[in-house]
Amino acid sequence: MRSRGLKIATFRVGDAIPARIGVVITTQSEADTIDFDSDHIVITMDDPSEDADMVVNRAIMKLRDQTDTSIIIGIDPGEQTGVAVLAGNAVLSAYRVPMADVCQTVQRIMRSMHAMHARDTIIRIGNGARLIRTQLVNSLVKPGVRVELVDETGTTSVGRDSDMHAAIRIARLRGTPIGKQFITPSTGEIRSIQDQSREKTGGELTISRVLAEKVAIGELSLKNAILVQKGVK
């Protein structure tokens, strides 16, 4: 929390909460014992996938009274993908995520934000990195989820955290709503995915071309493709 410029204090159950405190983070079992405005209490989810950053996102929304607003997730696709979370136009957080972990990260964000009863969630993905972008779109498109493709011209920056800054800019740009994407992966793209599978397994195996094609179009995650190749799934 301190790394995000937030002041924190800790209290025991039964302690008086000073008026200077804006939001209290607690568990479901302790919430009823705390004498504090219920509209400014954040209850941690009984879900191991919700990490501390997600809880802090919800606390910031409570602090800013932004519970009835749209959550926008901006994604700058790449091998190291930038992911940004905005409440309206306000940045809650930004991450740099390995491409293989992006979908899980976005799903965790959406589950956490659902607990805030946000108005809706929009995922905006930059139109660069054709193969990676297609994999992400096809993995994230589902009923009730709005995915937009954004022209990322002018969003690129240089230096440290450039991918996260690009994700923030992408989140703030209106895009074109899209559904499942259909592409024909090139030979080079297929080989690149096979190389990734070899790296992921420490040289133990290389997934087949058929499995690599499914990964390329977002039908399989690389992790699941490796399990199929091993005969585990």
N, C-alpha and C positions, 0 to 999 in steps of 0.2 A: 504493500500500500504506500509506504513512504517513497518508493521509487516512482510512484505516479503522482507525487505531490500532495498526498493525503495525510492529515494528522490523525493518529489513532490513539486510543486509550483502552485499557482492559479493565473489566469489572467482574466481581464475583456475583453469583445469583444472590439477590437480596440487597446488594449495594444500591444506594440512591444514584440515579443517572443525572448528572449535571445538565442544566439548561443549554450549555454550550454544545452538547452533543447533537449532531444532525441526524445520524442514522445508527441504529443498533443492529449488529449481526449476531444471530443466536441460532439455537437448534429448535426444532419443533417442540421437544419435551420441556424446554425452558421458557418458551415464548410467553406462556400464560402467567408466569411468575414475575415478569418484568413490568414495572410501572413506567410505561413509555407510550407515546403516541403510536398506535398500531399501524398507522399509515406510513410510519418511518421505521418499521422493523423489517429486516430482511431475514428470512428463515432459510438456512442452508438446506439444499435438497438432499434427500436420502438416495443419492446417486453418486457413486464413486467417480463417474466421468466428469462431474462438475468440479473443476479445479478452482483454486483460490482466485485466479483472474476473473473467472465467470461470476463468482460471488461478488467481487468488487464491482464488476460492471453493473450488477443489479443494485448494489448499494449507491453507486453514483446516480443511477436513474431515480432512485428514491430521493436522494439528496437534492436533485434538480427538479423534482416533481414531474418527471418525464414518463410516467407509467402509461399514459394514453397517447402513445406516439408510435411512429413506424420505426422498426429496426431495419437498418440497411447494412448488409454485409458486402464489402467491396473486396474483389479478388484480382490481384495482378498475377496472372499465371506464369509459371516458370519452374525450373528445377527447384529453386528456393522461392516459394510463392508468398507474396505479401497478402495478408488478410487483415481487413480493418472492420471494426464494429462501430456503427454510428447510431445514435438515437436522434432521429430527425437529422439535423445538420451538425450535431455535437459529437465529437469523437469520444467514444468510451475507451477503446483500446485498439492496439494494432500488434500483429504478430508476423514473424517470419517462420514459415512452416515448410518442411520437406514436402514435395509434391505428393508423395504417397500417403501423407497424413492429413491432407487438406480436407477431404470429405468428412473424416471423423471429427476434425476440429470444428467445421461448420455445423455439423449435426449437434455437437455439444453446445455450441453457442445458441442454436435454435431451441434446444431443450431448456437451457437456462433462461433464455428470454421469454419463453412461453410461460414461465412461472410469474413473470411480471405483467401478464395480460396485455402485452404490447398490441397495438392496433393491427399491425400486420408485419410480415417480414419480406424484404426484397433482397435478392442476391444479384449483385451486378458484377459481371465478369468481363475483364478486358479482352479485346479481340485479337491480342497477340498470341504467340506460341500455339499455333494451330492445333497440334496434336494434344498437348496438355489441356488446352482450353476445351476441346471436344470431350476429352475424358471427364473433365470436371462437370461440364454441362450435363452430360448423359448420366452421371452419377448423382447429380443433385436435383434434376428435374423430377418432380413427382406431383400428384394431385394436391392442390392447396398451396404449392410453393411457387412464387413468382420469380423467374430467372430472366434477367435482361443481359443482352450483349451490348457492351459499351465500346465506342470508338476511343481507344486509349491514346490516340495521337495527342501529344503535348502533356501526357501524364508522367512520362519518364523523367527521372531525376538521377543524379549521380551522387556518389558518396555513401557513407554509412546509412543504413536503414532506407536506402532508396526504394526498395520494393514495398516497404510498408507505407512510405509517403505516396507512392504510386497507387496503392490500394485505397488510400483515403481519397485521393483525387477521383479514382474510378467510382467509388461509392457516391460521390457528390454529383456525378453526371447521369442524366437520364439516358437509358438505353432502349433497345428494341426487345420486347418480350419474345422469347424463343422457347421452343420445345426440343425434343430429342433431335440430335444432329446425326447426319449420315455422311461419312467420309470414307474414302478408300486410302488406307495408310500406304505410304510409299515403302519401298524395300528398305530404304535407310531408316525410316521410322520404326519398322518392325525389328530390324537388327538392333536399334538403340534400346528397345524394350527388352529384347533378349539379353543384351549386355547388362542391363539393369538387374535382371533376374539372376544373372551369374554373380554380379557384385553383391546382391542381397544375400545370397547363399554361400558367400565365401568361395565361389568357384565350384560348389558342389554339384550344381545342375544348371541347365539352360532350358527355359520353357520352350515349347514347340511354337512354330510359326502360327498355327491355328489359335493357340492360347494368347500369343502376343497380339494377334489381330483383335481378339476380344478385349484385351486390355486397352488397345489403342482407341477403340470406339466406346469405351466406358462400360462394357458389359460385365467385365470382371476387374477387380482390383489386382494389382500386381501380387499382393500378398496371397489372395485366393488362387490366382493362377499358379503360383508356386506350390500351393497345397494340392491343387489338382494334379500338377505334374508329378508330385511325390506320391500321388495315389491316396492322400489323406481325405480328400473331399470328392 
